[in-house]
Amino acid sequence: MNRTLPWLLGGAFAFALSLNAQTNPDGSADTGDAHDGQKLVSSEPPAQVAKRLQWWSEARFGMFIHWGLYAQDGCFYKGQDGKTEHMMRHLQIPLKDYAKIADDFNPVKFSADEWVGIAKNAGMKYMIITSKHHDGFAMFNSPSSDYNIVKRTPWKRDPVKELAEACRKQGLKFGAYYSLGRDWEDPDVPTRDGYRSNTWDFPDESKKDFSKYFERKVKPQVRELLTQYGPIAVLWFDTPERISKKQSEELIALIHQLQPDCIINARVGNRLGDYAVSEQKIPESGDVKPWETCMTLNGHWGYKKDDEKWKPTETLVRNLVDIASKGGNFLLNVGPTGEGLIPGPSVQHLREVGEWMRVNGEAIYGTTAGPFAKLDWGRCTKKVNGKETTLYLHVFDWPKDGKLFVPGLRGQIESVSLLATGKRLSTAVSENGLVITVPETAPNKISATIAVKVSGPVILGAK
Ligand code: JFZ
C-alpha cells in the first residue's frame, strides 16, 4: 500500500483543519494552555471557583504520575527507542501490536501505600495519575472500554482505585489525568494538525468524527472516574485538540453534576476550566488566573529507562519556591516502571525535598505571591492573617557581609527571625528599604527562610 498517500491526505486535511483550528489571538495553536495572559472564561461566579480552588491554592505542591503500557520497557519497544510515552506514535506501532504489551504488563512490585507515602513524605498534598494517556489504554477499570488494565493484563488490578484509597488513608487529595483530544485506540479522534493522530491504523483524518469518540469513550469514562472511586479532587485534562466549546461546556457540566467540588484544569479546552497549565516552565511573573506548573524530574514524563539526568534537589526546591512566590502550584512528576516502582533517584530527590519542606513548609503552604517584582538574592512568599502579614524571604544567595537588603520594604515591622530556629534577627531601616543582619552561615544552603512579620499594610517603595 502506498504509505505516502495517507500522509498526503492526512496532511491536506490537517492543513484544512488547522485553518479553523482553535488558535490563540497571536495565531499560535491553542493547546488549551492559555499562556497568552488571556483570562480563563467561566460561566460560574468567581467566588464559586475560588471556593472550589481553596484547598488547591493552599496545597501549592502535588505529585504527577505518568504510568502506562509505555513504561513496560522504559519507552522502548522490541529494542527500538520509543523516545517518550508517545512511543506508540513515535514508532507508529499498530494498535493490535501495541495492545499486546498489556499481555505482559504485571507490576507486581506496585504498592499504592508506598507511592502515596513517597508523595506525602515529599510534602506533596495531592496526587494526579494518568488514567488514560494518548495511547487510549485505561489504567482503571472501565466498563465502557475493555482496553483497560483490569481486563487486559495478567495483573488484573485497578491502580486508580488503590491509589484513591491510599490517598484518602494518608490525607492527600486524589485526581486523574485524562487525554481528551488524543486517543490512538479510537478511530474517531482527529487532531489539530493530524500529526498527533493515529494515522497509521486510521489514516484518513477526514473520516474521523470527534463527536462519536466524545460520546462513545470520553463521557462514559469521565463518568466512571467520577462514580467508581469516591471524591476526585482534580480532573487534569490534556491536549483538548478538536473539542468544540459546546463539548467542553458539556463535559464541565457533567463533571459538576457528578462531583461539584472537582477542579478542572484549562486543558478541558476553549479557555474554560478552573486553572491554567504551564508545562515544563515557570512564568516570568505571576498570573491573574490560578495556574500550575507541571514538570518532570528528569527529561521524561513516562519511565524512560536510559534517562538518568535527574534534576538536582536544589533545582526542585528553588522551582517550588519560585512558583509559590508567583502564586502558582507545582505539580512534580514521577514515571514509575513496568514493575510498579518509582525510580530510586526520584524517590531520593523527593525525600530531600521533603526534608526541606518539613522545616520550611509554612513558607509555602497557604501562601500567596510575594509583593516584590524581583529580589536578587531569592524570592518572597506572603501569608496574611487578619491585620498581620508575614513575608517569607527565601534566601538562595546568603549575603557574605552578613547584611540582607530588602528593597523598598517599609511598614510596622513586628519581628524578623530565622524560620528554621526562631532566632530573632536585628534590622535597620534605610531610606530604600530594610537591612537585616544575618548569621554568617545560612541555615540551609539551598534556600533559607527568614520570616518578617508586619502589622498593618506592607508598604513598598522608597520614602
Ligand atoms: C502533553 C503530553 O503529550 C505529554 O505526554 C505529557 O502528558 C504532558 C503533561 O502533556 O504534552 C504537552 C501538552 C501541551 C503542550 C506541550 C506538551 N503545550 O501546550 O505546549
Boltz pocket constraint, residues with backbone or C-beta under 6 A from the ligand:
constraints:
  - pocket:
      binder: B
      contacts: [[A, 31], [A, 32], [A, 33], [A, 85], [A, 86], [A, 238], [A, 239], [A, 279], [A, 294], [A, 301]]
      max_distance: 6.0
